[in-house]
Amino acid sequence: MTVERYPHLKATDPEIYDLIQKQSKFEASTLKMIASESYAIENVLEACGSTLTNKYAEGYPAARYYEGNEYIDEIENLAISRGKELFGCEHMNVQPYSGSPANSAVYRALLKYGDKIMGVPVSDGGHLTHGWKVSFSGQDFQQIPYRPNQETGRLDMDEVREIAKRERPKLIWAGMSAYPFKLDYAAFADIAQEVGAYLVADIAHINALIIAGVHPDPVPYCDVVTSTAHKMLRGPRAGFLMSKIEDRYHEQYHPESKWNLAQLLDRAVFPGLQGGPHMHAVAAMACVFKYAQTPEYKEYGAQIVKNAQALCAELEALGRPIAGGGTETHLLLLDFRKEEFTGKDAAKALAKCGIIANFNMVPGDTRSPFKTSGVRLGTSALTSVGMKEKDMKKVAEWIDRVCTHINDIDSVAPQIRAEIAEFCSGFSFPGTNA
Ligand SMILES: *Cc1c(COP(=O)(O)O)cnc(C)c1O
């Protein structure tokens, strides 16, 4: 059955209507393997499209600067209480506009201009906001880099400890955008304690795995945990923050302040960095926090990893090496260091055939960040529409065919593209009628 989703757009703004339809069809006829993407659930799409986008609600529940926020307070309180139950955290803030603004709030709350922070460079799988030079975080703060071992692709916690002891950062980021292995938050916490640093986990990429219990839980170990609500979580494009209530470094770093850690963070988000919260996104976040408490969601989280591991095994069996030799998460890095073609060549060829991913540096890469020797593949989106291990076998075969024919890709692309579209038509994609 076809439901008309956007009747007003269709009738009065055909240009935008057509482009939305085209994008939806594209996303429902290709393999979405960008590791940071997935498909938001229907409830999230509906809440995002609601009248809540109209409302100004500067402030926090029961402490607003505008009238008319009775229901808005209930919505934000629901999002917070569901979120706290889901993650078991002491404090939650659901107002950050996205993941980067959530991370900005951490800097704003805890640090002073020029302070030292430890983070992984973008070229090694870290995020822009963890101190990369072109970001405010690398310009206003001093990044002390740490990186996965160039041979094993894994973090060496002894090395992280050495760097921390030598440099004495005020804050350590734990969490990356292109790291296929589990993080040892207990070891990070030990190190942070030893050097007197705040420990902040950024779980944007792995939140559903934590909810499903297939990745260690940072909440007991960290001062602050930041996240996006989109990516694998399947919520709206937004961010959220979790923290302890008390600031264990109050005397050391904030002796003049009358605020605890939770208050410092809240005040950094609003009024420190933002104005009115995006209440349609906050409502949608409440929706995904509810869904994430179901057994079905936990199965989704666990299946993401099973699919990634199945995909790794199939690709390796086809003679396609994987950086670090495998994965414990949702993502893997195809390693093309021995090939004549680059990661960028491969990502372009894959896209021509309907496999959408991104080129990425791999550990020990000798090519430039604009070409790279790797492609990052994630299984969250494919898993969210119900794909399983047997489907990963097909996906691996398509990827292998693309790589084999990379020099005459136009001769095989239409055929592979059609096969993938046919395969995708067997699954149902939220928000599309395609
Ligand atoms: C995606 C991501 C973010 C930021 O997300 P945006 O919503 O794009 O600002 C932060 N940290 C990590 C590790 C990420 O992967």
The ligand as a Gaussian input file, in Angstrom:
#p B3LYP/6-31G(d) Opt

LIG

0 1
 C       29.572000      12.017000      14.613000
 C       30.400000      12.241000      15.795000
 C       30.244000      13.401000      16.569000
 C       29.446000      14.635000      16.197000
 O       28.322000      14.549000      15.545000
 P       27.590000      15.694000      14.720000
 O       26.181000      15.445000      15.113000
 O       27.911000      15.406000      13.312000
 O       28.059000      17.026000      15.168000
 C       30.979000      13.488000      17.734000
 N       31.813000      12.508000      18.096000
 C       32.021000      11.406000      17.368000
 C       32.982000      10.373000      17.856000
 C       31.327000      11.232000      16.180000
 O       31.566000      10.147000      15.441000

